[in-house]
Structures are given as C-alpha cells and as structure tokens.
Amino acid sequence: MQSFIDIGLNLTDKQFTTDRAEVVERAIQNNVGQMIVTGSNVKGSREGLQIAKQYPHILFSTAGIHPHNASEFHQGSINELRQLAKQKEVVAIGECGLDFNRMFSPQTIQEQCFEAQLDLAKKMDMPLFLHVRDAHARFVDMMKNHQDQIEKSVVHCFTGDKTEVKELIEMGFYIGITGWICDERRGKELQEAVQYIPLDRLMVETDAPYLIPRTLQPKPKHRRNEPANLPHIVTEIAKYMGVSPEEVAKHSTENAKQFFRLG
C-alpha cells in the first residue's frame, strides 16, 4: 500500500478545533502517514508545534511568518522563531515569501520579513517552506541572492504556469502541488505546468482546510479540505503528469522524507 506525506496543512485553523484528532485519524486510515503543520505567524507556529508534539513521528511543523502577516514582524519575532526551530518537531522555516495578490502587508515589509527568515534558515541549516503568489519575478530576483538555499527550498502550493515552473525547476527548487490542480475553472495552467516538474522535485499537499478538490465524488456537504483527501489529489496530479499514481506517491514521499529529514 502506497504511503503519502502531506507537506502542508493548516491544522491550527479554527475549522479543525472540534475534531482535530478525528481528522488526523482519517488521514492515517487513508495512508497519509506523516503530515506537516504549517506555521504562518509566531502564535500559529507555537500552536502547530504543540499539536505536532501530540503525534510523534506522524505530525511535524514549520515555524514562520506568512507574507500576509509580515506587518506583525519585528526583530523579536525572529528570536521566537529561532527558539521554536530548535525543537525536533520543527522541520522547516516558513511559510514565508511574497504575496502581491491581496497586499495585506506592504511590499517593503514583506521583503524585509522574508529576508530575515532566509537568514534564519541559513544560520540554522534548515529547509525553507516558501509562498509566492503574483510575485514570481521579484521572488526570483530575491532568491538569486540566496543561491545556496534554493535546493533546500520548496515552493509550496504552486499555482503558476509552465513558464514559471520551468524557471523554478531550472534554478533548483522543489515544487509542492495541491488540489488547485482539480479546479476546472482556474487550474488549467497548473494542469499543463506539472508536466514540466521532474518526479524528483515534486511534493504533494492539501493546504487543508483550504482548496478542497472540486473533483471529489461524492462532493462533501462542507467545504473543508482534509489530509485524507491527499490520495485523490495525487491521482489527479498523476493524470496530468502522464505517470501512475504509484509513481507520484513513491517519489513525492521519498522527496519529502529526505528534504524535511523526517524520522
């Protein structure tokens, strides 16, 4: 039986408050054997670590500040992230990066926050869990100044086109794919782009509770995504990559284990 690793789910989200244990159990029953809880600000990173501690070797977490939350950033934030990142359950710095889509934080602040986390990851020799939306050109420019960290970086929840993914792959990034690929309305560019991702650079994720796969049958009455849906997403990814679901599961799992140094 194939096993899967969900490299990004927002298990601290209030949508999981009442049944978090059941969500984890359903994931395990669907062969999602390991999951990484995303940290998107200091408070959430702290909460994610506490959840991960409850499920040794099954749940892990990241520590970071999402670009939406960059306005909360100050130097003390980096010290707090550093302390969190010393914990064995924390396997990456992030979610960090750039988001010029909704501009919840000004660009200059986003860039300062991102640079500080790039420096932290380098000092701690840790992988990076990266976010980029509507900011590809600037993101690439900034990462060119951190060449030695690119092969330790995964661009999570990639939703761009084939031109962007080709550039990221050429630079050396890993790519995380979500159920966005299951969206017949806005996922067409991604459906084409995944053909250009080598299996040894691919990781898979749900980004739950967001991005519920629109191709799920029967459609759940609620709109909440769960890590248990990852095998369905893998099947869709495989279809557009032109390979078997078993290959996608095998390679994405191996990549995640090695990249995040999962025990």
N, C-alpha and C positions, 0 to 999 in steps of 0.2 A: 504494500500500500504506500502510495506517494505521501510524503510529508511536505508541509508548507510552512514558510515563515512570513508573517505579516510584519513588514518593516516599519509600518506607521499606522497607529490608530490612536484616537483621542479618547482614551478610556477614562480620563478625568472629566469628560464632558457631563453636564448635568443629566443628559438623556440616559446615562448609564447608572445613575445614583441608586436606583432601587433594585437593580438586578445584575449588578456587575459580575458577581460570581457565576450566575447562570450564563452570561454572555461568554465568559472565559471557558466554561464547561462545554457549551455548544461548539465553540471553536475547536477545542481539543477533540470532540466527537467527530468533527469534520476534518480531522488530520492536520489542523493548523496547530502544530506542536509548540511553536515559540512565537512570541509577539513582542513588539517594541512600542512602549507607550510614549507618545510624543510630548515633549515639553515645549510650550510656546511662550512662557514667561517664567519668572523666577518662582512665583507661587505654584503655578501648574507643574513646573519641573520638580518641585519639592513633593507635591501630591503624587505625581507619577512614580517617583522613587518609592514612596511609601506603599503604593499599590504593588509595584514590582516585587518588593521585599516579601509580600504575602505569597508569591508563587515562584519559589527558587527554580532557576533553570528553565522556566516557562515564560515568565514576563521579565522584560528588561525595560530600560527607559533612556530617554535623552534629556539633556539639560541645555536650554537655550531660550532665546528671545526672538519671537517671530517679528518680521518687519512691521506688521500691523501694530505691535506693542512696543516698537522702538522708542516712542516718546517717553516710555517709563524708564528707559535705560539711564543708568548713571554708573560711575566707576565702582560703586559698592555692589552693583549687580554682578559685575564680572567676578568679584571676590566670592559672592554667594554661589555663582555657577561653578567656580573652581572647587569649592568645598563639596558641592553635590557630585561633581565629576570624579571625585576621589573614591566614591562608593563603587563597589564592584558591579552593582546592577546597572550603573550608567555606562552606556556603550558608545555614545557619540555626543558631540556638541551640536546643538540645533534644537528646534528648527530655526534656522537663521537664513538671511538672504535679502532679497529685494522684491517688493511688490508695488508696481506703479499702476496697478489696476484701479484700486479704490483710494489709495493715498491716505490711509488712516494716520500715517506718520509722515512728516516731510522727508523729501529725498535725502537731504543732507544728514538728517538724524538717522535715517535707515542705513546710510552708508557708514556712518560712524559706529553704529551698533554692530553692523556686520563685520567691519574691520576688527573691532575689539574681540569678537568671537572667533574670527580667523586666527588672531594672535593667540588666543587662549588655547584653541585646539592644537596649534603648533607647539606651544610650550608644554602641553600635556601629552603630546603624541597621540592624539585621539582622532577618529574619523569625524567627518562633517556630514550632517543631515541638512540638506540645503533646500531653500524655497526660492523660486523665481517665477514671477508672473508679470507679463507685459514689460519686462525689464531685461530681455535677453542681451542686448548689445552692451548695456552698462555692466551687467553681471559678468560677461565675458571679459570686458576690459579690466574689471577689478580682479578677477581670478588670474589673469595673466601675470599679476604681481605676486601670485602665490602658487607658482607652478609646482612646487614640491608637495603641495597639499591636494592637488587635483585628483590624483589616483587614490586618495583617501576620502573622496567626496562622492556622495550620491545626490543627484538632483531628484528630489522626491516629488511625487505627483506631477510628473512631466505631462504637459498638455499642449506642447508646441507642435510645429510642423517638421517635415523631413529636413528642411534646410538647417533648422536649429539643432535637431538631434544629431545630424551629421557632424556639425561643428563641435558639439559637446563630446561626442564619441572620439573624434579626432584628437581633441585636447586630452582625453583620458578619463572622463567622468563615468561613473556608474549611473544608470537611469532607473528610477522607480516608476512603475506603471500601476494605475488604479482602475476602478470601474468606470472612469471617464470614457474608456475605450468602448463601453457598452452603450453609449449615448448616440442614438442615430441622428440627433439634432446637431450636436456640437462636437462629436467625437471623430468626425470623418478625417480630419487632418492627422489625428493621432493614430487612427487605424492604418493610414498609409505610412506614418513615420516609424512605427515599430518594426517594419521590415528592415530598417537600417540599424537596428540595435543588435549587436552580436550577443549570443547567449551568455558569453562570459562577462557581460556588462549589465545584465538585466537583474532587477529585483522587483518584487511584487508587493502590493499593499492594498488595504481597503480605504485608509483615511477615515475610517468609521468614527462617528456616526454619519459622516457626510458621504456624498457620491454613491448612493445605493445604485447597483447596476440596474439599468432600465430594462435589461433583457431577462431579469429573473422571472421564472414561472413556477408556481403561481406568484403573482405580484403580492408582496406583503401589504397588509392594510395600513401599517405605519410606514413612515418614510425614513426610518432609521437603518443605517447600514451596520453590519456586524462583521467581525473577523471570520465568522463561519461561512461568509459568502466568498471568501478568497478562492476556493477551488473553482467556482463559477467564473470568476474574473480570469483565472489562469486559462481556462478553456477558451474564453474569448480572445485573450492575447495570443494563444497558440494558433487560433484560426487565422488571424491577420498576419502572423509571422510566417505562416506556412510550415509549421512544425507540429509535433504531437504535444498534447498537454503534459505528458510524462516528461518530455524534454524540458519544457518550461519549468515544471516543478523541480526537476532534478538540478538544473543549472541555477535557478534563482535561489534555491535553498543552499546549495554549496557556496554561491557568491555571498549570501548574507552571513552564513556562518563564518566565513573567512574574513569578510570585511569588518564585521562588528565584533569579531573574536568571541563568538558565543560559546559558552560551555555546554 
